[in-house]
Amino acid sequence: MTTILIQGSSRSNGDTRIVSDFLVKKYGWNFIDLAEKEIGHYDYEYKNSNDDFIKTAKEILEYDRLIFITPVYWYAMSGIMKVFFDRISDLIRIDKDTGRRFRGKQMAAISSCNSPDKYEGFFMPFKLSADYLGMTYLGDINVWIADENKSVSEEVNLLLDKFEKEQLTLS
Ligand SMILES: Cc1cc2nc3c(=O)[nH]c(=O)nc-3n(C[C@H](O)[C@H](O)[C@H](O)COP(=O)(O)O)c2cc1C
C-alpha cells in the first residue's frame, strides 16, 4: 500500500506543514505540496489545461492511498485544495483515461486548525468526491496546532495513531 499526503495550504511552511512533516516522518508517506504547483481555476474552455494540474494528478495517481490535508479556512477546505478538486472535472471531460484511474483507490482527509473544534459537514465534499470517483473513503480527522506551541501535541499524536490504526488500515 503506497500513500501520498497531499497538502493544500496557502503557506507551504505553516501549521499544516508541521502536521504533514510529522506524518511523513512517522508513517513514511510521500508528500506533495499543491502550493508549489501552478494550478489555475477550473475553466469551462479548459484554458488552464497546460498548467501543472494534469501532471500533478498523474503523480498522485501513482499511489494507492491519497490523503488530503488542508487547513480550515472559513469553515471549509482551503481555496488551493478546492481548486484542485474543481480541476478533477478536467479529467472527467478531457482526459477520461486519467480520470478513471481514481477508481479503486483509497481516500482520507485531514483538517488542521488551531483548536479541536469540528465543523459539521466539513468533510462531506471529500467523502462525496471519493464516492463519485469510485474510491473508498477511509475516514477523516481534525488536528490542531495550538498557537503557543508550534508542534504536534501528545494529544494530537495519540488521535493520529488511532486514526491510522482504526481508519486508514482497513485493507
Ligand atoms: C483565511 C483563513 C481562514 C480561516 N478560517 C478558520 C475557520 O473558519 N475556523 C478555524 O478554526 N480556523 C480558521 N483559520 C485558522 C487556520 O485554520 C489555522 O491557523 C491553521 O492552522 C492555518 O494553517 P496554515 O498555517 O497551514 O495555513 C483561518 C485562517 C485563515 C488564514
The ligand as an SDF file (V2000), in Angstrom:
LIG
                    3D

 31 33  0  0  0  0  0  0  0  0999 V2000
   -8.1930   32.6870    5.5290 C   0  0  0  0  0  0  0  0  0  0  0  0
   -8.2510   31.9570    6.8410 C   0  0  0  0  0  0  0  0  0  0  0  0
   -9.4640   31.4880    7.3030 C   0  0  0  0  0  0  0  0  0  0  0  0
   -9.5410   30.7600    8.4910 C   0  0  0  0  0  0  0  0  0  0  0  0
  -10.7460   30.2830    8.9000 N   0  0  0  0  0  0  0  0  0  0  0  0
  -10.8150   29.4980   10.0180 C   0  0  0  0  0  0  0  0  0  0  0  0
  -12.0380   28.8910   10.4280 C   0  0  0  0  0  0  0  0  0  0  0  0
  -13.0720   29.0370    9.8010 O   0  0  0  0  0  0  0  0  0  0  0  0
  -12.0440   28.1370   11.5560 N   0  0  0  0  0  0  0  0  0  0  0  0
  -10.8960   27.9170   12.2720 C   0  0  0  0  0  0  0  0  0  0  0  0
  -10.9440   27.2130   13.2790 O   0  0  0  0  0  0  0  0  0  0  0  0
   -9.7130   28.4720   11.9030 N   0  0  0  0  0  0  0  0  0  0  0  0
   -9.6520   29.2440   10.7940 C   0  0  0  0  0  0  0  0  0  0  0  0
   -8.4410   29.7760   10.3900 N   0  0  0  0  0  0  0  0  0  0  0  0
   -7.2250   29.4150   11.1410 C   0  0  0  0  0  0  0  0  0  0  0  0
   -6.4560   28.3030   10.4360 C   0  0  0  0  0  0  0  0  0  0  0  0
   -7.2680   27.1580   10.2120 O   0  0  0  0  0  0  0  0  0  0  0  0
   -5.2800   27.8470   11.2780 C   0  0  0  0  0  0  0  0  0  0  0  0
   -4.4920   28.9450   11.6540 O   0  0  0  0  0  0  0  0  0  0  0  0
   -4.4420   26.8330   10.5210 C   0  0  0  0  0  0  0  0  0  0  0  0
   -3.6050   26.1880   11.4610 O   0  0  0  0  0  0  0  0  0  0  0  0
   -3.6190   27.5040    9.4270 C   0  0  0  0  0  0  0  0  0  0  0  0
   -2.8620   26.5350    8.7550 O   0  0  0  0  0  0  0  0  0  0  0  0
   -1.7370   27.0110    7.7020 P   0  0  0  0  0  0  0  0  0  0  0  0
   -0.6490   27.6580    8.5160 O   0  0  0  0  0  0  0  0  0  0  0  0
   -1.2870   25.7830    7.0040 O   0  0  0  0  0  0  0  0  0  0  0  0
   -2.4340   27.9810    6.7890 O   0  0  0  0  0  0  0  0  0  0  0  0
   -8.3480   30.5270    9.2290 C   0  0  0  0  0  0  0  0  0  0  0  0
   -7.1390   31.0310    8.7670 C   0  0  0  0  0  0  0  0  0  0  0  0
   -7.0820   31.7310    7.6010 C   0  0  0  0  0  0  0  0  0  0  0  0
   -5.7380   32.2390    7.1080 C   0  0  0  0  0  0  0  0  0  0  0  0
  1  2  1  0
  2  3  1  0
  2 30  2  0
  3  4  2  0
  4  5  1  0
  4 28  1  0
  5  6  2  0
  6  7  1  0
  6 13  1  0
  7  8  2  0
  7  9  1  0
  9 10  1  0
 10 11  2  0
 10 12  1  0
 12 13  2  0
 13 14  1  0
 14 15  1  0
 14 28  1  0
 15 16  1  0
 16 17  1  0
 16 18  1  0
 18 19  1  0
 18 20  1  0
 20 21  1  0
 20 22  1  0
 22 23  1  0
 23 24  1  0
 24 25  2  0
 24 26  1  0
 24 27  1  0
 28 29  2  0
 29 30  1  0
 30 31  1  0
M  END
$$$$
